[in-house]
């Protein structure tokens, strides 16, 4: 036991357990930063039994303090900018962000409006982008799987 602790295997084993848990049960929180709700409907569709994202261990949480992944939709409005930052900061490390929909990626049809700051990555760092207006549930699931695949390879997306 002493050699196990001295050689640092304990910390390696702990990190492997954390990675296993992170890969097999990502908990997500959804934030709409000002979209038309098209992407929100598609995100909710991924939670239905037809698409069943819970088979990947993905679970929607209501609190950012319990979430690993932040799924954002819509362009960031001036009103939502501070809320989005606060939610991101409340999430425990390591935290990941998935931007869903054309508006979240570039501002979409709302780009240039007086109350729109811009895309999600203008406010917080984004790890995975899911394009579409609105993207299909399969594309959203693929974005989450891409994130998990990159985590499994040991690289931050």
N, C-alpha and C positions, 0 to 999 in steps of 0.2 A: 504493500500500500504506500509506503514511504517513497519508493522509487517512482510509483505512479504519479504522485504529487510533485516530486522533485523535477521530473522530466517534462512537466507541463502537459501531460496527456489529459489531465482533468479539464483544463481549459479547452483543449482541442475537442474532447468529447462533448463538452457543454455547447460549443459552437456548432458542432454537427447536429446536436439535438435541436438547437434553435433553428438551424437551416431547414431541418426536416419538418418542424412544426410550421415554419413560415411557408414552405412549399405545399404542404398538405392541408392547410386551413387558413388561406388568406381571408381576413375579414375586411370588408370594404365599407366605405361610407360614400354616399352620393351627394354632390353639391351642384345645384343649378345656379350658375352665376349670371343668368339673364337670358336664357334661351326661349325659344317658342314652344318648348315642351315636346317637340317631336322626338328628340334624343332621349328625353326622360321616359317617354312611353316605351321606347325600344329597350332601355335598361330594365324597366319593370317587366318587359316581356321575357327577358333572359332569366328572370327569377321564377317564371311559371313552370309547372311540371312538364310542359312541352319541350323546353330547352334544358331545364334542370341543371343549373350551374352548381347546385349543391353537391353534385357528384364529384366535383373537383375540390370540395371542401369550402367553397366560397360562400360566405355568409354576410348578409347585409346587416350592418350595425347602426345604431341610432346615435352613437356618441363617437366623436373623433378620438377620444382617449382610449377606445377599444379597437380602433381600426388600424390596419397596416397599409391599406391602399385607398387613396382618394380618387374617386371617379368624378370628373368635372365635365359639365356640359355648358354650352353657350359661351358667348363672349363675356368678358369681365366688364361689368358696368361700374360706374363710379360708386354706386351705392353698395355693390357687393364686394368691391376690392378689399376693404379692411376685414370683412367677414371671412373671405376666402383665406387671407393671410392668417387670421386668428385660428381658423380650423386647421390649417396646415401646421401651424406651430404647436397646437394642442396634441397632435398625433405623436405617439412615441417613436423613437428612432429604432431601426431604420424605417423610413416611410417612403412610399412610392405614389406617383401620380399618373393617372391615365386620363388623357384628354379625348373626349368622345364627340365627334361631329365636326363639320366644317367650321362652325362658328367658334368652337373651342380651339381649333387649329389656327384660324386666320382672322377671325372676326366675322366671316361669312357675309351674309346680306346686311348685317348690322355694322360692318366696318365703316368708319367715317361718321357715325352718328355722334351727336354732341355729348351723349352720356356714356359712350363706350370707350373704355381704356384700351382694349385690344384683346388678343388671344390669352389663353391661360398662362402660357410661358412668359408673358410680359410681367406676370405678378409672382408666380412660383415656378420652380423647376418641374419639367414634365419628363417622365421616363418613357412612356409609350403613347403614340398617337394613333387614333382610330378614325380614319376619314369617312365621310359620307354625310348625306343630308336627307334624312337621318340614316345612320349606319344600321344595317341589319343586326339582329341579335347574334348571328353567327360571327359577324365581324367583331362585335364587342367581346364575345367569348374568346375569339382568336387573339385579341389584344391582351387579355388577361393571361392566356396561355403563353404568349410571347414573353410577357413579364416573368412568369414563373420559370420558363425555359432559360432565360438569361440569368435568373437567380441561381438556378441549378448548376449552370456552368461556372458559377463563382464570380461572374462579372456583374457590376452594377450597370443596368441598362442606360 
